[in-house]
Amino acid sequence: MGVETWSTAAWVDLATQWLDERLADAGIKRTGAVEQPRVRPWSTQLTAPTTAGTVWLKAVNPPNAFEAGLYDVLHDLIPHRVLPPIATDAERGWMLLPDGGRTLADRELPDDELVEVLTEVMPRHGLLQRDLAPHVDRMLAANVTDMRPTVMPQRFEEALAVVGDIPAVAAKSGEFAEWCARLAVSPVPPSLDHNDLHAGNVLLADLADPDAVRFYDWGDAVVAHPFAAMFVPLKILSDRLGKQTKGVLRVRDAYLEVFADLGSHAELVAQLDLACRVGKVARTLVWARAVAESPGDWADAPRETLMSLLADSYF
């Protein structure tokens, strides 16, 4: 599967047949034409109007096929934080989902309002991770990749092999192993790292009701130290507001407050720093699997992500 296959009329017809059959199973009927708004190396989507509103069929490439099974796990464990799947096919990597409404990105909020919303939204993601922590084995059984601190030195070598030897990064092998060892003894247990937690993957129809927030697009997810999930949102926010600004730190600290019973603020900040640095290797490998078959415009993403280990901060 990939861009070439998903772009064919034969594949669209096959997926449309599955969509219609699964809708019928759920007592729903399609009321209009199926459209294909996007094709990327890692996934494609079909969308259609139905008697129950708009639905989306997402198909992912084989390395990301676990996402379909993960949706079933997440809906079982945290149904209030994810879209309820209408149907899934874990073998094919297909998911049929209801429309999630507006995302946080759709709202185009000014800086101060965005910070206010994120200080409410990110703690909800932290609570989600605490709820999922006792179920790591179930997520691993669903083929979510293991990126826990104890295996990350091995993942470091795998990342170097994937992108080609980068002497300056390879020289950090010992330091990277020390980071992993420190994270491995963290009182914060491993959980699910969304790994691509940008505003477009946060569904929030009502800004006045942060408890209604849901998180979407789990195709990059890994099992890791949970704080690694903050790498993407904090980097995006710091690029927008500037590093170490009050807004960035407010969002970081609001998230960490969820874990306040597991360490002092200073200890948690230090662990987040390490988790986000170590998480860059996970991001490298996630990028690599996403673009393995059809790199296109994203061919340099794995290498650029691994090179970011040389930066002075995790941002």
N, C-alpha and C positions, 0 to 999 in steps of 0.2 A: 504494500500500500504506500501511497505517497501522492505528490502533486499530479503526476502523469495519470495515475489510475483514477484519482478523485475527480479529475477534470473531464472524464469521459462520460458520454450520455449513458453508456451501459451501467456504469457504477451508480450514477444518479438514479437511474430507473430501479436498480436493485435496492438502494437505500430507501427510495420512496415507497417501494413495496413493503419493506420491513416497517417503515414509519406507519403506513396505513394499517398494517396488521396489528401493531402494538397499540395504536389508537383504538382500534375496534375492540381489542381485549379490555381496554379501560373504559369502554362505553363512550368514546369520543369520535367525532367524525371530522375529517378535513373538509374545509369549506372553500378552499381556493388553491391556487397553484403553488407548488414548491419552488423556492428560490434558493440559490447558493451564493450567499453574500461574501464568502471569504474562503480562499484556499491558501494554506501555508504549509511549509515542509512538515510541520508537526501535527497539523489537524486541519479539518474542514468542517463547515457547518451548513446544514440545510435548515430552512425555516418555512413554516406554513401556518396559515390561519386555520383555526378549528372552532368547533362549538364550545370549547373550553378556553378559548383565547389562543394567542400565538404559542407555538411550540418550536423547539430547536432540537435538531439531531446533530450531535457532535460525534465525529469520527476521528480517532487519533492514530498516529503511526504505531507500528508494532512495539517499539520500546516503551511507549506510553500507554499501552493497552490496559495496564493495571488500573487506570483512572476509572473505568467503568465499574470494576469490582469495588474500588475504594468508595465510590459514591454510595453503593449499597451499605457498606460498613458505616460510613459517616451518617447516612440517614437513619440507621439503626441506633447509633450512639448519641448523635447530637442533631436530631431532626430540626430543631429550631434555628440552626446556624447554616444550613445548606438547603439548596433547592431539592424538593422531593422528586426523585426520578420517576417518570412515567414507566420507563422500561430501560433495561441495560442488557448488553451482550458483552460479557467480559472477554470472550474468546476473540471477537472481532474488534473490541475496543470501541463500541458504539453506545451512546447514551441518548435517550430521548427525555428532554427536560422542558418544564413549563418556562415561560418567559419570566425573568427575574425582576423586571421593571428597571428603573433608572439606577445607574451606578454612581458612585461618588464622583467619578471623572466626568460624567454627564453634566454635573452641576456647575462646573467651572467656578468654584468658590474663590473669593479673594483670600489672600494669605492668612489674615487673622481668623476668618471664619473656618478655613480649612484646618488650621491648628486646633480650633475649638472642637470641631467635629472629630478629628483624629484622637484627641485626648479622651473621647468617649468610645470611639470605635476600637482602637487598639487594645484596650483592656478586655473588650469582649473576645478578641482573638486569643488573648492570654488565658481567659477562662475556658475557652474551647480547648486549648492545649492542655490545661490541667485536667479537664474532663477526659481527654483522650489518653493521657499518660499511662493509666493502668491497662490500656488495651494495645500496647505496642506490638505484642506478639500477633494479635489479630491483623494489624496493618501489614506487618511483615509477611504474614501468610497470604495476604492479598497482593503480594509481589511489589509492595512499595520498597524502594531501594534503601538499604541500611547505610546511613551516614552518621551513625552514632560515633562519639569521640574515639572509642576504642578501635574502630576500623579506619579512621580517617588517615593515619599515616600510610596505609595501603592505598587508599583512594588518592593520596597525593602522588604516589608513584604512577598510578593509573592515569591521572590527569596529565602528567608529564609525557607519558607514552602516547596519549591521544593527540596532544597539540604539538609534539616535537620538543626535544630538549631545549630548555631555556636556561642557560647557565646561572643567571642571577637568581632565578626562582629555585632551581635545583639546589643552590647553595643554602637555601633556607630550610632544607629538609630537617636538620636537627632542631632548629627553633620551632618549626611547625609541629614536630613530634612533642616538644615540651608543652606547647599550647594544648594539644590534644590530651596529654596526660593530666594537665590541670583541669580541663573540662570534665575528664572522666570521673573525677572525684567530686564533682559539683553536687550539692544536695538537690539541685533542680533536675528532676528525672527527664530522660528522653521523651519526646512526643513527636507530633507531626509538624514538620516545617513546610508551610505552603510553598515557599521558595520563589514566589513571584507575586508578592502581595502588594500590587499597585492599586491605585484608586479604581481602575477599570474592573478589578476583580472583587470589589466591595459593593454589594447590593444594599442600598439604603433608600427606600422609597420615601421615608418620612424622616427628615433631619431632626425633628423634635422627639423621635422615638429611637434612640440608639440601641435599645434592647431588641429592635426588629432587624438589626443588621444581619446579613447573611454573606457568606464568603463563597466565591465561585472560582471555577477553573483550577482543578486540582492536578492537572497533568504534569506539573513540575515537582510535585510533592515528594518529600523524602522523610524518613525517620531520622531525627537528629536531636541535638540539644535545641530546645524550643526557641531560645533567644536568636538563633540564626535566622528565624523568620523575619526579624526586624531589619535585616540588612537592606533589602530592597526598599521598603517604605522610608527608612531613615536616609538612605542615599538620595532617593528622589526628592525628599523634603529638603535635605541639606543643599542639593543642587539648586533648588528654588529659592531658599531663604538664606543660604550661607551656612557653613559648618559651625557647629557649636553655638548657634543662635539660641535665644531663649525659647523660640517656638519648637525647634528640633528637640531640645532638652526636655521641654514639657511633655511632648509626645512620648519620648523614651521613658521618662519617669512615670508617666501615667500607666504605661504598659507594665513596667517593673513592679508597680505597687501590687499587682495581682499576686506576685511571688514574694511579698515582703516577709512572710512567715518563714522563708527558707534562707534568709541571710540579711545582713545589713545592706543599706542602700549602696555603700561603696563596694561591697562584695558583689552585689548583683550587677552594678555597672561594669566592674572588671570582667565578670563572666560574659556579659553581653558583648563587650569588646572582643573577647577571645572567640566567642561563638560566631560572630559576624566575620571575623578574619578566617576562621576555619571553614566557615560556610562558603567562602569563595571557591574552594575546591569542589564542593558539592555543586555549586552553580556552574562551574566549568564542565563537569561531567553531564549535568542536566542539559546544558546547551549542546554538548556533543551528541547526545542521543537524539535530541530534537532535530538536528540538521544533518544527521548521518547520511540520509538518502538523497536529500535535495538541499544543499547548503544555501544556494542563492545569495541573497544580500546579507545573510547572517554567517557566512563562512568564517569570518574572523572572530566571531563572538566568543568561542571557547578560549582561544588564545588571549584575547584582550581581557577576559575575566580572570584567567590565571595570572596574567601580568599584574593585575591590580593587587596581588599579594605584596608587591613591592611598595605600595603606597604607605605613607606615614600613618594613616588612620584607616579604619574599616570603611569609612565613607568612600 
